[in-house]
Amino acid sequence: MSAIEIRNINKSYPGFELKDLNLDLPEGTIMGLVGENGAGKSTTMKLLLGMIRPDSGSINVLGETDLRARPQIKEEIGVVMEDVSFPTVLKIHEIGRIMAGIYRNWDADEFARMVKVLRIPEDKKFFEMSRGNRMKTGFACALAHHPRLLLLDEATSGLDPVVRDELLDILMDFTKDETHSILMSSHIVSDLEKACDYVCFLHDGRVLLVEEKDRIRELYGKLQVTPEQFKELDPAAVIGRRTTPYGTEVIVRKDRIPAWDTQPVDIEELFVFMVKGERQ
């Protein structure tokens, strides 16, 4: 089953259009959204939360097609955005009391456990906390009401590597339960490399690629070629290229040039080359 099903979604704003978006997030998996600023990542998150309505197409989240018609389904969705906001004068135990009045499934013991695990200072007011601890507070709140789905919009950006690694371990542990799923956007592609099962590339409001992370390594490779060798390549195999003083670097579909020996390519390289290939 899928935690999220998006079918032919279109949403237009002046100067931007999310066009023909199709996406499936299987239960028990983590999908990463990769894209430049303005690619459509935050618009996709808002559509999933029912904060905005699509111009056309359909969305199914945890079996519901209209979150406004059944808002209680949001009890089963945990959300962490790039900027976590709580009243600045509150301490962590006061935040917990407020959240307990919002969520029927709020688990005070789980919240207290997450506060200990993440080492969130309990004696500081929210405005006195570091950015890392404010984000940790957001994650603790998102997880303490036992959601089935997490939506994370740039939730690890701006954090130091140690904090990000701790949070990624918690997210991967969350999806050990096969009814749990995560959709996360991030500019930090190494986070997606570590945590995600699937990757979706968004560019200018369109999907360039949706694929299993491990399958990407099987399908795509990198070549260093001379201009003469480049002319020998099947054009249909070339995803993108970059010319340097030392020759031409090319990302290719390996199955279309089986006679060539390729080097491994990572997710960030593939995305950059695909975007450049689109522009070229």
FENNORGI-V629657 format. One record per backbone hydrogen bond with DSSP energy under -0.5 kcal/mol. CO is the residue of the C=O (numbers start at 1). NH is the residue of the N-H. Records with the same first field share a line. If there is no record, write none. Layout:
CO: NH + NH
//
This chain:
1: 27
3: 62
4: 25
5: 60
6: 23
7: 58
9: 21
10: 55 + 56
11: 18
13: 16
16: 13
17: 19
18: 11
21: 9
23: 6
24: 26
25: 3 + 4
26: 29
29: 182
30: 197 + 198
31: 184
32: 34 + 200
33: 186
34: 202
36: 39
39: 205
40: 44
41: 45
42: 46
43: 47
44: 48
45: 49
46: 51 + 52
47: 50
56: 10
58: 7
60: 5 + 62
61: 64
64: 61
66: 69 + 70
68: 71
70: 73
71: 74
72: 75
73: 76
74: 77
76: 148 + 149
78: 151
80: 153
82: 84
87: 90
88: 127
90: 126
91: 94 + 95
92: 96
93: 97
94: 98
95: 99
96: 100
97: 101
98: 101
99: 102 + 103
103: 106
106: 108
107: 111
108: 112
109: 113
110: 114
111: 115
112: 116
113: 117
114: 118
115: 120
116: 119
124: 92
125: 128 + 129
126: 129
130: 134
131: 135
132: 136
133: 137
134: 138
135: 139
136: 140
137: 141
138: 142
139: 143
140: 144
143: 146
144: 107
148: 181
149: 78
150: 152 + 183
151: 80 + 153
152: 154 + 185
154: 157
156: 159
160: 164
161: 165
162: 166
163: 167
164: 168
165: 169
166: 170
167: 171
168: 172
169: 173
170: 174
171: 175
173: 176
174: 177
176: 178
177: 180
180: 28
181: 150
182: 31
183: 152
184: 33
185: 154
187: 189
188: 191 + 192
189: 193
190: 194
191: 195
192: 196
197: 213
198: 32
199: 211
200: 34 + 202
201: 208 + 209
202: 36
203: 206
205: 19
206: 203 + 208
209: 201
211: 199
212: 216
213: 217
214: 218
215: 219
216: 220
219: 254 + 255
221: 252
222: 263
223: 225 + 250
225: 248
226: 230
227: 231
228: 232
229: 232 + 233
230: 233
233: 235
234: 237 + 238
235: 238
237: 239 + 253
240: 251
242: 249
244: 247
247: 244
248: 225
249: 242
250: 223
251: 239 + 240
252: 221 + 254
253: 256
254: 257
257: 260
260: 262
263: 222
266: 270
267: 271
268: 272
269: 273
270: 274
271: 275
272: 276
273: 277
274: 278
275: 279
276: 280
//
